[in-house]
Structure formats: structure tokens, C-alpha cells
Amino acid sequence: MKNRKPRNIRPTRTLLTCALASCLTLSMAPAFAQSANATLRGNAPVGAQVTAKNTATGATRRVMTNADGSYSLVGLPPGTYQVDAGPGTERTVTLAVATSVSLDLNAPAAAPTGDATTLDTVTVTAPPLTEVKTSEVGTNVSLKQINTVPQLTRNFLEFADTVPGMQFTTDGSGHSDIRGGAQTTSAVNVYIDGVGQKSYLFGGVSGQQQSAGNPFPQLAIGEYKVITSNYKAEFDQVGSAAIVAATKSGTNEFHGEVFGRHTDSGWRTETAGERAPGKEKQKTHQNEYGFALGGPIIQDKMHFFFSYEGKGFVIPADPIVPGTNVGIGQYLPADVQGKLGPVTRPFQEDLYFGKIDWEIGDNDKLEFSAKVRDEDSRDSVGGITTADAAKNNKNTEERYDLNWEHYGESYLNELRVTYEDVLFNPTAYSIGNQSVYTLGLDQNRVILFDDATSGLAIQRKGQKGPAIQNDITFNGFEWHGDHVVKAGIKYKQVDLTQSENSTENPSFYYAVNDGTQAGLPLGTGDIPYQVRFNLPFAGATPSVTTKSKQIGLYIQDDWNVTDKLQLNLGLRWDYEEIPSYTDFVTPPEVVAALTGPGTNPAITATYAEQLALGGIDLDDYISNGNNRKSDKNNWAPRLGFSYDLNGDERHVIFGGAGRSYDRNLYDYMGLEQVKSALSGYTIRFSDTTGCTPAPGSCVAWDPRYLNGSEELATLVTSNVRNGEIDLLNNDLVTPYSDQFSLGMRNKVGEWNTSATVAYIHSKEGFVFTLGNRYPNGDFFQDGSQPWGHSPPGFGALIIGNNGIETKTTQLLLSADKPYTKESGWGVSAAYTFSHATGNRGGDEHYAFDAATIEDYAFIDLKAVPKHRLVVTGIYDLPWNITASAKLTLATPAPLNEIVGFYNYGAPNTVLPRAVAVDAPGTFGVKQLDLSLSKDLLVTENVTVQVRGDLINVTDADNLSQYNVNWGSGGVYSPDVSFNQYGSQYTPPRTLFMSVRVIW
């Protein structure tokens, strides 16, 4: 059983000069745009002019009071402001990102509290204003938290983990995900300076597919807000959480920072996989470094900011553990067994961000920013994939943003032009034959992938194009109260590319018998039982690029009906046209196969009749280029209220109801064209399967077949369209979620608390199901799906529809005592109770174990634990030492599995079913992180900070891989136990040391 010796291709990258390893970061006042801006409302003397001056940049905004003395200052970049409406009304306040807050300039000034801010030679105080009168369910993450709370990844989104209803997770291979509620990770959207970072291929944040990197330099983030539901109408392409981040900006003084961060295998304990008998700790390291610099170009008028962050990792991946039956690894070949256990992978990233802002007179502002990301990594290793079967991932991203803000007497207009170019380009780490080890002759029960990745994993997927957006905010409307009305329109045209095919790396399948497979010798067969490979098909290409055209319109009104009651009323409409879907023409060869003879003409004359008996109407899927229309019904009302019980913002009841549309991902939408262009072949070998030799399907084994696709091509009639058929429903709609919430915010002394009940019902998620049917229309016969009854001459029929649903009810509790320099401490606590059910869990979008998605039962979902508590604390010690901690406790999430008769010895008349099984243990995650930092004041303006972060102080195992005995003798009785040497939810105890130089 010898393959051609694989040729290893290692990732390369161009690095900045090593001097950047000692680079800089900046602690500067952030500047924001569009939905990241703040609004300041309140009352002042009638006829007065209200002025707000940013203490860091000098930017000044003015507005006249209304006839009743009310005022609204909109479009204020978050930061510290001096606000006044004439002598005796002066206040200095801090505005947070994406908030709408109140300031009464008629009331006596409160005693100064809060952190000190230096303005030239005058020291002023800046009490932060807390947003309480809003229907949004949201929480702000401050720069203090970002700079102080212990952190594993330096991904700024990690701190969203401290918000009720949110989860930020990092798997055993370093990939990070952020999830809101129990919905898919793809439903999240992140808005940086008002610009959505959505991946149209994979959903979620662009560039994060299979990445251990950061979506944005953390050095460049000023602060952000996490809105888990009931966001306003300006937010688009989001189904769960909307995260609104604001970048830093230069100020009237030059500031900068350099940092370096390091850990290695000597600074951590063993992973679970490294503790297995006969295994050793792998050599690993993580180096992170960066800098930022900003300051004035023209005092009070023009400023610049630039940052860079880099990563150089060799990190653990999930251990390589054979699949299917427990203990089956001992039956694999000896050289393959040597590849099992702990494994590492390299990762490199460079991130750049730059911004220039220019105050043109008193009423206009221009801002230009750019982000560049470049990543190289070795990925898709661990689990049932050996290191030799891994991929090299290339991730690149460029984004450019030009924004013009014009302030009128009673309005703000924001015009924005953006451009993005994002590419995900995985290639094979090894060029050669892939070895696939399976339980017996069942190709679907894979034990291990080895030697090379499949040619189908060689891909090129991207999005590229411009957008133009205009938002206008009116702040002078009075009708039964005061109104701030905002409306906007966006047009975007993006080239979407989907490509996934290569004639490289054919897959050879080897049967493994652990004693459960009758008729096969014990161990692994010496020769393969089948090979699967691809060949080029003239006249078609397994790649598609289409111009997606997107239009969004919205209007929203924040209406102060009285001093106590505020209504938030909004309506949004979105439209997207994807020509590769609407204009697609099903290839004539495919139509001929689907309408031609059935797989048993004696039962059904045509394959179409065969499908009809199984509940599939071909007219719903065959496209002539004119019978598909884009979904135009994406109307999203968003309604909310807040009621201040006593009119002092100490006890506020709030609630809301709304709909939000996400999107169908092009990673799925493009497969209809890509798969129709594939010429895929499966040849079985008579020596091992006993099949009868026949051209194009069964031959006797010959070792020369291991010499590549050229030799395999002699076995088939090439240049024939015969691959898998993927068909999309002609009437696809856009996935959406309906959101409802009711809660109460309270201010008790220095503490802010919140209690909310939220319900989110997500609908119309996209799913692929198996279209094949038996000749009589059955989906199951003798316990098997109709994989052998594909359209004649083709591979399996896979059909795409809407239909995935989740239902999530959550109790969200939070308590926060913000850090201030005067008190020297701060605490936050976030508790989430979740009851989440769905007909498909996690991020799954394939459902081949029932005829339709409607046949899947709603079960408790593994996406979210029932109970989750996150507590953080910051405390100032003597001698400029700061201590901080983060505690995470979560109950185990259930296992979501498909269980068949074969799992527990039942008759084959028992159909597979989706189940949710309780995982063992009291805690699924139990993690305590600690941080200690010391500031060394070198000069009046230069500080050196030395910091240590100890992650998972108690070295809790937090195992995430299980062994399951589903029962026996036809009795379903699941018994779940931990795989003591498997994957983990969290890293082992790890020490990170970092040094910062700040000036």
C-alpha cells in the first residue's frame, strides 16, 4: 500500500522588517463615524446655543435649543467633551460608542467624578454618561477593559464574551468564533466606524474563515458596543448580534506605543492530547508584536493615526483521533498510527490600519481610512485529519473608507464611499494521493484522512467591489415631543467568486476492520477498495464570479414623547440581486438525466416520477434563466420603547420587537454552478469489493493507478458532465430572525444593573438535503438512504432550500461597576440562562439523514450552554501595579448527534434520528484567568509596562470530546464519557508575558 511520496508545500509570507517586533500602540481618543457615533440630548436655557468641544481633537459642534429648551447634538465621535449653553452651564462628559444619552444643562452641575483628562495645562474631569433610555439590548466594552482584562487572543472581539447572551470561543486549533444566542456564527455582523465587515461567502466577520488571526488590529480599536437584539433600523445584514466598534484617531498631541507579547511550550502545561501514553509535549510558540502612532498634522483640524500588528505562531491543534468506533486506531497501519495524537500548525499574520481626519471649517469633516490584512497558515489538521492531509490557507483583505460629514443647522449628512477586496485561498499542503481509511467498505464512515488533502479542498473564494452610502439625521423635529429622525440609503456592487476544484490529489479508500465487519480481514486492507478523482470537463469551469447588487433603505425615529417615555420606531428594506442564481440555466445534460429513465424503469419510468413519489417537484429546481426572482419582501419593522419610572434615569423599563434579515451565503449559492462543472468519478476495485468489472465503474487493482490522475483517466470516458448535481430552489428567500425583549435597567449608587428576557426565532436558514430517492419514492429502505440511486450517469442529487429554524429564550442579567481612577476598581458580571431548540444545530447546513429539513425534530441545541456566568474585575494595587481577573463558568452543552439503528443494534427498520444528549460533568467550561501589570514611569511622558497574563490558572481540562456508547441489543441507552486525550474547550494553563512602551 504505497503512495507516491507527497510533495510538501510550506506557507511563505513577506514580513515587515524585524524592527516592527518592537513596535508601538496608542492610547488615544477614539474617533467614530455613522452608527458608531453618539447622540447627546437634553434641556438647556431657551434660545441658548449648546456647544460641545472634543477635548482631545478640538473638534466643535453647535446647535440651538428648540422652543421648549430641548436640544439634540448628533454625530458626535465618542470621547470626552466640554459642553455648555452659556456661563454657569459648563459640563465635561464622556460619550461612549453608539449611544444616545441625556444631559440637562439647566440642572446644577454634579460633583466631578470619573477619570481625569488633560486638556493643555488644565485638568478636567469626565464622568461617563450611561445610556439607559434605549430599547436595544446592548452593552459597551470600554478601552480600559480592552487594555486590562486578561486575554488569550488579542482579538478585540474576545471581550464581547463579557456581554450576556454572547460567546467568544477559541478551539483547540486556535480558530476563534463569536456567537450571539444559539444562532449560527454567520449571523453576526461587525461594524467598524459604521462599515459592516460581513463575509458574503461564509457569514460573520470577513477574513475569519479557518483563521487564528484578528479581524482588525486591537491597537486601533477605541471601544465598542455589543447589541444582542432589537437594534435600530440602520443595521443591515445581521441576524443575531450587531457589534459596533470605533477606531482610534490622532489627537492634538503625538502619542504612541510599542508592544511585544510571547509564550512558548515551556510556559504552558500539556494539552490533553499530549498527556496520552507515549506522547510528548509539542514545541510551540506565540509571538505578537505591534505599534501605533498618531498625532496632529494641523492643530484642531487634521490628525493621523497608524497601527500595525503581527503574529508568528506555532500552536497546538486538536489532537489527531480516529473516528467511528472506540479503539479502532490500533487497526490502522503502523506508520499511520505514528501520526496520531498531538500536532501543531504554523500561523502568520500582518495587520495594518491607517486613518486621516480633517475638520474643514466648522461644518464639514473628511475622514479616510484603510485596512490591510495578510495571513498564511497550515490548517484543517487534527481530529480525523493528519498533518500530511492539511491545507495551506492564504487569507488577504483590503478595505478603504472615505467619509464626508456635513453639519447643517438642524441636520447631519454623512456620505461614505467604500471598497473591499477579500480573498480566501486554501491550497494543498501535500501534493499526492489522499488516503481515506473507513470502517469496512462504507465510504461515509471515515476513520482518518491521511497523506494529502482532497482536490476539492483547493479553493478560491472572495468578494471585491465598491459601495456608496448616504445617511441623514434631522434633530430639529418637534411634534408631541422631540424627534431625532435618521434615514439612509446604500448601494453596493460586489464581485463574488466561488471556486473549488482541482484534478490534483485523487482519494484512495482503504477498508479497516476492527472485528465488526464480517467478511473482511482484521486490520487495514493492503489495497484500496475504491478511488475518487476529478477530471477537467471542456465547456465548463468549476468557478463562478457574479456581480452581487445590494440596496438598503431605512428610516428610524427616536422620539422623546415625554421626559420619561421614548419610542424607537424604525423600518428597513433590503434587496440583493445575485445574477449567477437568477440567470442560471440548468445544463441540458442535467435536465436530460433528471427527466430521463429512472433507476428502475419497471417501477418508475422516469427519474422525475421517482422524485415526485418522494415529494420533490423538479419544477421547483430546474431553472431556465427566467423563472427565478430575487426576494423583494425583506421589510423589517423595528419597534421599541423605554420608560423612565421616576424621570431620573435610575429605573428604566424597556422592550422591543423587530425583524432583521441576514443573507444566503454565497459559499452555498455558488455551488449550483461549480458542482455542475465537475467531472467526478468513482472507481471500485474488484479485488476488495467483489464488484463485476465494467468500464467506468469497476476494474481490477493495478499499482500504477497510484501514479496520479493521468493514469486514472484511462479508466473512464472523460470530458463528460457526470459529477454531483447541486440544485437550488427557484424561490429562495432571505433568512431572518424575529426578536422580542422586555427588561429593566437600574442605577444603584455606582452600579449599573440590567435584567432582560429575550426571545429570538430565526427562520429560513439555508440547508442542503439529499434529493436522491428509491424508485418507489422512499428515502429509506433497509435502513439506508438512496445513495446508490442518483440520476443515471451522475453523482448524487443535492438540493438547497430554506428551512433551518432556531428558537431561543434567554434571561440576561448584568451588573457593572465601571472602573474609575478615584475608586481604583471595577467589576462586571454577566449571567445568561438559555433554552434553545432547533431543527439543525451549530453551523451545520447539510442534512442528509432525513428526506427533508421538515422531518428533523426540534432538539436542545449544543450551540449554547444552559447556564453561563462571566465575571471580570480590575483593581489598582500600590506601586503602579494593576491586577485583573476573568472567571468563566458554563454548564456542559448537550451533544447533538444523528443516531441510527447501527449505533445500538436495532433493526434496520428503525430510522436515524437527531438527538440531544446531556454531556457529563457539572461544568463544561471552568476557567480563571489572571493578569498583573506594572507601570514604570521612565519620564513624565514615557511609561514602560510589564505584564503577565496567566490563562486557565487552575489548569482545568474543559474536555470537549466524548466517547458515546449508544446502547446495545436494540435498546437506546446512551452512556457518555470524556475522551481524556481529546480536544478541549480551552487551552491548558498558559503564561503570556508582554512589554509595552507608551508615550
N, C-alpha and C positions, 0 to 999 in steps of 0.2 A: 504494500500500500504506500507507494512513493509518489509524491507530487513533484512537479517542477519546483526547484528551490525558489522561494519567494524573493522578490527584489524589494528591499525596504527603502521607502522614500521618507526622509525626515523633514519636518516643517522648518522653514527658514524665515527670517524676518530682518528688516532693517532697523537697527536700534539708533536711538539718539546717542550722541557721544556720552561716554560714561560719566561725564560731569553732571549729567542730569540725575544721576543717582543721589546726588547731594542737593537736589533742587528745593524749590520754595512753595509755600501756600499762604493764602492771605486771609486775614480775619477782617474783612471789610464790610461796609454797609451794603446789603443786597439791593439790587435794582430789578424791578419786575415789569412785566407787560401783560396786557389783556387780562385773562381770567386770573392771573396771579396778583393783580393789583388790589389795593384795599380801598374801601369807601368809608369816609368819616361823615357822620350825620349828627345833627343835634339842634340846639337852640342857642341864639345869641341875640343881643340887642337889635330891635327892629331898625332896618336901614344901615346896619353895620356891614363892613367888608370883613370877611373871615379870611385870614391868611395862614397858610401852612408852609413852613420852610424846613426842608430836609437839612438836618444839622451836619451831615457828612458831605453832601454834594453841593449844597447851596441852592438846589432847585426849589422854586417857589411857585405855589398855586394859590389863586384867589377866587372868591365867589361872594356875591352879595346875598344877604339874607332875603327870604321871602317876606310877604306882607305880614305873616304871623310870627316872624322871627326865626323860622326854621331855615336850615341850610344843609347842603349836601356837597361835599368835596369828593369827586370820583377820580379814578385812575391814579391814585397815589401809590408810588412804589413803596413796598414795605420798608420800614426803617424808623428812625427817630425824628420827630418833627417838633418845632416850636409853632404853636398855634395861638392866634389871638384874634380878637374882634374889637381891638381898641385898648386903651390904657386900663389896667386892672383886670384884664381877662386872660392874661398870658398863661399858657399851659405848655408843658413839654411832655409828649406822649410817644409811645412806641406802637406802630401799626404792624400787625402780622400779615403773612401772605394770605391772599384770597379771603379776607374777612370784611365784614361790614359792621362797624362799631359806632357807639354813640359817645358824644362829648358835649356836655351842657356848659356853654361859656357864660351863662347867666348865674350859675351856681358858684358859691365860694370855692376857691382852689383848695383841693385836698392837700393834706400834708404830704410832702415829697416822699415817695418810696420807689424802690426799683434800682436797677443798676445805673451807675454814673456813666455819663457820656461826655467826652471832652469836645468842646466847640471853641477853637482857637485857644484863648487863655482862660475862658470861663467854663467852669464845671457845672453842668446842669444835670438834673435827674430826669429819668424817662420811665414813668410807670407804664407797663404794658396794658393796653385796653383789651379786655376779653370779649370775644364775640359770643353773645348769648341769644340775641333776637334773630334767629335763623331757623328755618325748618330743616336744613341739611343735617345729616348725621355725620359729623366730622370732628377731627382732632388735629391740632397743629403740632408739628415737630420742630423744635427750636434749634438754632445754631449751637446753643450751649449743650443740648443733648447730643447733637451730631459730633461735637468736639470732645465729649467727656464720657458718655456711656460706653461700656465695653463692647467691642465689635470684632467679629470674625473676618468679614469680607472686604471692608472698605467700600462696599456698595451702599450708597446713601439710602437706598430703599430698605435696608435692613432695619432701620429704626421704625418703619411702619409696623413692624412686629409688635410695637408697644401700644397699638391702637386696637380697641375692642373690635372683634369681627375680622381682623386681618391676621394672615400668617406669612412670614418670610421663612423659607426653608432652604437649606443647602444640603444636597445629597452627598453620598459617600465619594462621588467623583468631583465634587466642587461646583456642580451646577446649582444655580440659585433660581428660585421661583417665588413669585408673590401672588397670593390668592386672597380674594375677598369673598367671605362666606363660603358656601360649598360649590360655587360656580367654577367653571374652568379657569385656569390661569390666563387663557387667551382673552377673557372678558375684561381684564384690567386695562386701563389706559393711563399713561403718564403725560402730563402737560408741563413742559419746561418753558418758562416765560410765555405761557399761553399757547404753545405749539404742541399738538399731540404727537407722541412718539410711537404711534401704533405700527405694529408689523402687520401688513396686509397679507403676508404669506402664512404666518404662524400665530398671529394674535399676540396680545400682551405688548411688551416693550420691544421695539425693533433691536436686532443685534444680540438678543439674549438666548437665541436658539442654541442649545447644547454648549453654553458658554459658562466659564468660571469667571468671566470678567464683569466689568461695571458698565452700565449704560451711559454714564456721564461721570466726569471727574468729580469726586466728592469735594475736592478743594474749591470747586466753582459753585457749589450749592450753598445758598444762604440759609434757607429754611424751606419747609413745605407743609402742605395740608393734605390730610387723607380724608376723603369723603366716601363713606361706605355705602350710602344710599341717599335718594331724594336730592340729588344735585340739581342745579339750575339748568335752564334750557340751553345755555351756551355750551354745555359739554356734549360732545358727539363721540360716536363710535366707542361706546363703553356700555358694559352690561353689569359689571359689579362695582369695583372701587375706582374712583377717579382721584388721582394723586396730582396735586398742583404744586410744582416746585418753582422757586425763584432763584436765579443765579446771582452771584455776587457782582459788584461793579466797582470800578475805581472811585476814589474819593478825592478830596482836595489835598490830601497828604499821600506821600508814597508809603506803601506798606508792602510787605512780602513775607514769604515763609518758605522754608526748605524742610523736607521731611524724608526720613528713611525708616523702613519697618522690616523686621526679619524674624523668621523662625525656621527651624530645621528639625530633622528626625531626633536629634539629641535633646530637643526642647519639648518633646511630646512623649506620651506613653504609647503603648502598642494599640493598634486597631484590633477589633475583634478577629479579623482575618489573620492578622499577624500572630495571634495567640494560639492558632491551631497547631497541633503537634507537628513537628518537623519544619515549621515555617519560622522565618526571621523577620525582624523589623526592616522595612524597605528604607532606602536612603531617599529622603525628601527634603525640600527647602522651599520657602516662600520669601521672595524679596519684592518689596514695594517701595516706590520712591517717587518723588514729585516736587513741583514747585509752583508758586503763583506769585504774580507781581501786578500791582495796579497803582494808579495814581492820576494826577491831573495832567491834561495836555494844555487846557486853558482853565484857570481857576473859575469855579462856579459854572462853567459852561461845557467843557469837554473832558471826558475821562476815559481811561483804558483799563482793561483787565485781561490777563493771560494766565492760563494754567496748563500744566502737563502732569500726567500721572502714568507710571509704568508698572508692569508686573512681570516677574520672571519666576515661574513656579516649576517644580517637580512635585506633584501632590499625589496622595493615595487616591485610588479609585475603589469602587466597590469590589470586594474580593470575587475571584472567579469561582463560581459554584455551579456544578452541573445541575440541569433542570430535571424535570419529571420525578422519577422515584428516588426516595431517600437512599443514599449509599451507592447509587449507580456509577459514581465516578471510578470505583475500583475496577469496573469492567471496560474502561477506556484503554487504548494503547498506552504503554508505559511512558512514552515521550510526551503524550498529551496530558497524562496525569501530572507530569512535572510542571505543567503550565498553570495548574490550579492554585488557588489561594490568593494571597495579597499581590497587588500590582500597582504600579504608578503610571502617571502620564504627565507629559510636559505641557505648559501653557505659557504664552507670552502675549502681552497687550501693551499698546501705546494709545493714550487718550489725550487729545488736545482740545482746548476751548479758548476762544478769544472774543472780546467784545469792546466796541467803542460806542459811547453815547454822547450826544451833542445837544445841548439846550440852545435852540435857535430863537433868541428873543424870549419873551415871557410866555408865548402861547404855543410854541412848537418844539418838538423833540424828535430827533432821529437816533435810531439805535441799530447797529449792525453786529451780528454775532455769527460765529462759525464753530462747528464741532467736527473733529476728525477722529475716527476710531480704526485701529488696525490690530487684528488678532490672528495668531497661529496656535493651533493646539492639536494634540493627539486625543481622539475621543472615541466614544462608543466602545469602551473597553470595560470589562468587569461584568458581573452577573454570569450569563451564559456565553460571553464573548471573550476570547483570549486576546492578549495584547497583539498577536500577529494578525488578528482579524479586525483590527481597529481601523479608524479613518483619520486622515489629516483634515482638520477643519480650518478654513480660511474665512474670517469674518471681517468685512470692511463696511464703514459707514461714514458718510459725509452729509452734514446738514448746514444750510445757510439761511439766515433770517434777517430781513430788512424791515424795520418797523418805523412808521411815522405817526406821531400823536399830535393832534391839534386841539387846543383848548379854546372853546368859544365861551361866550358869556354864560350860557346855560347848557352847554353840551361838551362832550369829549368825543372826537372821532379818531379811530385807530385804523390805519391802513397797513396791511402786512403782506409782504411777498416772501415766499419760502421756496427752497429747493432741497431735495433729498436724493441720495444715491446709496442704497443699502444692498449688500450682496452677501449671501451665504453660499459657500462653495466647498463642500466636502469632497475629498478625493481619497483614493485607496492608500493606506499606509504600506501595504504589501501588494505587489503585482504578481499574480499566480492563480492557482486553483484554491477555491474555498472548500474546506471540508466541513460537512454538516453531519453531526452524529445524532441519530434519532433513536427512539425506543422502538425496536423492531423495524418494520417496513412502513411505519406511519410518518410521513413527511411533516405532519403538523405537530408532532410531539418531539420537539427539538431538545436535545440534551446539551449540545455545545456547538458553537461556531468556532472554527479554527483556521489558521494558515493565511486567510485573506478575507476581506470583506466582499460582499456581493457587488456585482457590477451595478445593480440598481441603487446602491448607496453613493455612487458617484454622481453628484448633482450640481446644479447651478440655479439658484433661486434668488430673485432680487426685486426691488421696487425702486423706481427712479422717475423724478419729474417735479414740476413746479406747482405752486398753489398761490392763490391770491384771496385775501380775506379782508373784509371791512366790517368794523363794529362801531356803532354809535350809541352813546349814552346820554340821555337827557335827564338833567337833575333839577329842572325848574317847574315841573308839573304840579299843580295843586287842584284837587277835586276830591272833596270829602276826605281830606288828608293829603299827605305829601307822597309823591311818587318819584322813584328813580327807575326810568324805563331804558332798557338796553335791547338793541336789535342788531342782527348781523347776518351776513351772507358770506359763504365760502365756496370757491370753485377750485377743484384740484384735478389735475390730469397726470396720472402716474402710469409708467410702463411697468407692468407686472410680468415677470419671467419665471417659468416653471420648466425645469428640465431634469430628468433623472433616468439616465440610461447609459450603459457602456457595454461594449462587446467584451471588455476585459473580465477576468475572474469568473469563469464558469463554476457552478456549485455542484460538488460531488457528494452524494448522500451515502452514509455508512450506517448499517443496522447494528444496534447494540442490544444484547440480550442479557438481562440480569437474572434470568431464571423464570421470568414471567411470560416469555414469548415462545410459545410452542412451535417446534419445527425449525428453530434456528439454533446454531451452536452457541454455547455460552461465551460471552465476551463480545468483541467487535469483529465484524466481518473483514476479511482480508481485502476484498474488492468491493467497490460501491455497488449499491443496488439501482441507482439512477443518477442522471446528471441533468441539470437545468442550465440553460445558457441563452444568450440573446445574439441575434444577427441583424445586420442592417436591412432595412426594407426600403427599396427605392420608391421615391414619390411621396414619402412621409418622413417626418423628423420627430424624434421624441422630445421636442422642445416647443414651447409656445410663449410668445410675447404678445401682450394685449394692452391697449390703452384704456385704463380704468378712468372713467369720468365721474367725479363726485360733486354733488351740490348739497349744501346745507343752508337752511334758513331758520332763524329763531327770533322770538321776541319774549322778553321777560319784564315783569313789573314787580319791584319791591315796594310795596305800598304800606306806608305807616298810616293806618286808619285812625288810630288814636295814639297817645303816648304809651299805651300798653299793648295794643294789637298791631301786629304786622302780618300782612299777607304776601306770600311769594307766588306769583302766578306766571306760568310760562307755557309756551308751545313751540315745539321744534318739528321740522320736517327734513328728512334726508332722502337722497336719491343717489343710486350708483348704477352706472351702466358698464357692463363688462362684455365687450364685443365677442371675446372668444367663447362666451356662454350663449349670448343671444343670437349670434350669427353662425353658430356651429351647425354643420351638416353631418349627420351620422354617415360614415363611409358606406358606400353601396355594398361592399363585401360583408360588412357587419349586418346591414339590413337584410341581405340575402340569407345569411345564416340564421338570423332570428325569425324570419318568415318562411324559411325552408323546412325540410323534413325534420321531425322530432327525433329524439334519441331512440325511440322505439315506435316507428310508424304504425305498428299494429295496434297501439293504444291511442296515440295522438298523431294525426297526420303531419302536423306542423309544430315547430318549436314554439310558435306564438300561442297555439292552443294549449300546449304543455304549460306555458307560463300562465295563461288565463285561468286554467284549472287551479293554479297555485295562488291566484289573487293578484297577478301582475298584468296590467294592461299596457301593452307595448306602446300604444299611442301616447302614454304619459311620458315616454322616454326618448322615442325616436324624433329627431329634430330635422326639419327641412330648411332651416335658416330663417324661417319667417314665423314660426309658431311659438316663439319664446319672447316674453316681455320682461323688462326689469320691474322689480317691485316698486310701485309708486305709492303704497299705502302706509308709509312709515311716519305716521303722525304720532307725536309723543307729547301728550299733555303732562305738565309737572306742576303740582299744586301743593302749597304748604302754608303753615301758619306758625306764629309764635305769640304767646300771650304772657306778658309780664304781670304777675299777680298783684304786686304792690307798686309797680311803676318805678322800682329802684334797681332792676336787673339782678336781683338776688334770687328770685324764684321764678323760673320761666317754664311754662308748658309749651311743647312744640310737637308738631306732627306733619305728616305729608303723605301724598300718594302720587305716583307718577309712573310713566313708562319710559324705557330707554332702549334704543336699538343699538345692537353691536354690528356684526358683519359676518358674512360667509367667507371663510378663509380661502385664499387662492391656492394654498398648498393642496386643497381638496378640489377646488373648482377647475384647476388646470389639468387634473388627471384624465379627464374625458378625452382631451386631445393627445396628451402624452402617451397614455396606455394604448390608444388605438394605433399608434405608430410603431409600437414594439412588435418585433417578431421574436416571440419567446418559444422555446422548445423544451420538452421533457422527454428524455430517452431512458427507458428502463433496460436493465441488463438481465438477460435470460439466466445467466449463471446463478444469480442470487434470488431472483423473483419467480423464476419458473415461467415467465411470460413467453408467449409464442412469438418468435422473431417475425417482425413485419416492418416494412420501410417506414421510417419516420417515427416509430413508437417503441420498438423493442429490437435489440441486437445482442449478440454475444460480446462479452467483455474483451477489450484489447487494450493493453497498457499505453498504446500510442494516443489514446483519447485524452491522456493527461497532458498532451503537448499543446493544448490551447484551442481556441475557437476555430482556428483554421482546420484542424483535424476533425473537430465535431461537425463542422459544416458539411463534411462529406456524407453525414448520416441522414441529412434531411434535404428536402426541396426548399432551398432558400428563396428569398425575395417574394415571400407570400405573407400577406397580412393574416396572422393567426394568433396574436397574443391575447392577453386578458382584455375583456371588454368592460370598460367603465362607462356607465350612462348616468346622466343627471336628470332628475325630474324637470319637466318643461315648465313647471310652475313653482320654482323655488321662491321662498320668502326669506326675509331677514330675521335672524334670531333676535329676541328681545327679552327684557325682564320687566315684570310689574312689581313695583316696590311700595311698601306701606310701612309707616313708622309712627310711633307715639312715645313721647318721653318727657323728661323734666330735667332741667339744669338748675343747680343750686350753687350759691356762693356763700360759704360759711367761713368767716374770717379770711385767712389767706388761701383757703382750699376751694377748688372748683370741682364739683361732682356732677355726674350725669347718669341717668338711668333711662334706657330706651328698650322698647320691644320693637323688633323689625321683622317683617315678613317679605321674602323675595321669592317670586315664582318665575323662573326662567323657562322660556318656551322656544320651540322651533330650532333647537340646536341641530347642527348638521350631522348626519350619520350615514355610513356605508353599510349595506347589508348584502347578503348573498342572494343573487337573483336566480341561480340555478334551481330547477325543480325536477323531480322524478317525472316519468312520462304521464302518470296519473295526477300530477299536480302536487303530490306530497312533498313536504320539506324533510321529513324524517322517515326512513324505512330501516328496520332492524337496527335502530339506534344511531344511524349515520345520516349526515347531511348529503345532499346530492352532488358532491364534488365531481363525481365521475359523469355527470350529465350536463356538461357545458354545451353551449351552442356548437353544433358539429363543425369541426375544423378550427375551433378557437379555444382559448383558455376560459377560465371562469367568468361568469357574468356578475359584475358587481354594480349595484345600483345605489345612487345617492339621493337622499331625501331629507327633509326636515323631520324632527320628531323627538329629539332628546329633551327631557324636562328635568328640572330640579325644583324642589320646594324646601325652603329653609326658613325656619323660625329661630330667632336669636334674642336672647336677653343680653344687652350690652351695658356693663357697669364700668364706670371710671371714676377715679379720684386723683386729683393732681394738685400738688402744692408747688408752684413754679419756683425754680431756683432764683434767689436774689443775692447780691453780694452782701447786703446788710445781714440777712439771716444766715448765709453760708451753707444752706442746704436746700434740697429739692427732692420730691418724691412723686412718682406716678405709679398708678396701679390700674390694670385693665383686666377685667374678667368677662369671659364670653361663655354663655351656655348656648349650645346649638342642637337643634333637632333638624336633621337634613335627610331628605329622601330623594330618590331619583331613579329613572329607568336606565341610566348608564352613569358610572361614577368616574371621578378623577377627570382626566383629559382624554378619555377614550372616545374615538369616533368610528370604530369598526365594531359591528355587532353581527357575528356570523353564527350565533348559537340559537337563534330563533328565526322564524320566517320573516318577521317584520319587527321594527322597533316597538310597535304597539303590543307585541307579545312578551316584552320584557316587563317583569314585575317591578314595582317601586320598592326599593330596599334602602336601609340606612346606608349612607354614603361614607366611604373611607376618606373623603376629601377634607373632613373637618372633625376634630375630636368633640366629644360631648361637652367637656369642661376644659377651659384653658385660662390660665392666670399668668400675667406678665407684670412684674414689679421692677421698677428701676429706682435708684437712689443716687444722689450726688451730695458729698459732704466735704467741706473745706477743713483741713487739718492745719495745725501750726506749720510754720516754716515754708509757706507757699506749696504745701502738699495738698492734693485733691484726691479723694477716694470716691469711687463709684462702683455700682453693682447692678447686675441684672439677673433676676430669677425667673425662670420659665418652668411652669408645671402644666402638664396636659395629660388627660386620660388617654388610653390607647384608642386609636381609631379602629373601627371594625375592618376585618378583611372582606373585600368584595371579590368573589370568585364565581366562575361558572363550574358547577359540579354536575358530572354525568354519571350514568349507571356504572361505567368502568371504574369510577373512583371508589365505590364501596360495594362492588359485586352484585349490583341489582340487575334484574332482567333488562335486556336492551329495549324493551318497550317503555322504560322509564326515560322521559325526555330530560335533557340538560336543563338546569335552572340557575338563575342568578341568586346568590345567597349573600347575606351579611353575617359574618361570624365574629363573635367577640374575641378580641386578642387577649392574651394573658397579661397579668400584671395590673397593679394599681395605677402606675404612671407609664404612659408611652414615652413622654419626654420629661426628664427631671434634670435641669441644667442651671448651675450657678456660675456666673461669670463675674470676675472682679478686675478692677483697674486701679492703678496707683500712679500718679504723675507728680513730678517735682519741677517747679519753675525756678530757674536760676537767672536772676536779674544781672546780666553782664554789664549793661549800661542802662541809662534811663530809657533808651529806645530799643534795646536788643534783649530778648529773652530766649534762653535755651531751655527747652522742656524735655525731660527724660521720662518715659512712660513704659509701664509694663501692663499687658492685658493677659490675664490667666483665664482661658476659656475652659468651661466644664471642670471647675475646681475639684469636684468630688470624683471625677473620672467615671461618671455614670455611664453604663453600657448603652442604654437607649437603643436596644436592638430593634431592627425594623424588618428582619427576615424571619420567616416562620417555617416550621415543618408541620404539616397537617395530615393526620390520619382521619379520613372522611368516614370511616366505618368499615364494616365487612358483612358478608352474608346477606347483602341486600338491605342492611339496616343503616340508615344515615345517622351517624353519631360522631360528629366532628370532634377531634381532640387536637388542640393547637398547642404547640410548644415552640420555644425560641430556637432558631439556628444559632448556636453560641458563637459560631465563627463566620457569620454572615454580615450583611450590611447593617449600618447604624443610622439613626436619625441625626445624630450629632457627632462632631469629631471627638477623639479622645482628649484627655487633658493636654492643653497646648499653651505654651507661653510665647507671646509676641512681645518683642522689645522694639521701641521706636524712639527716635530723636527728632525734635523739631527746633528749628531756629526761626524766631519770629521777630520782625522789626517793623 
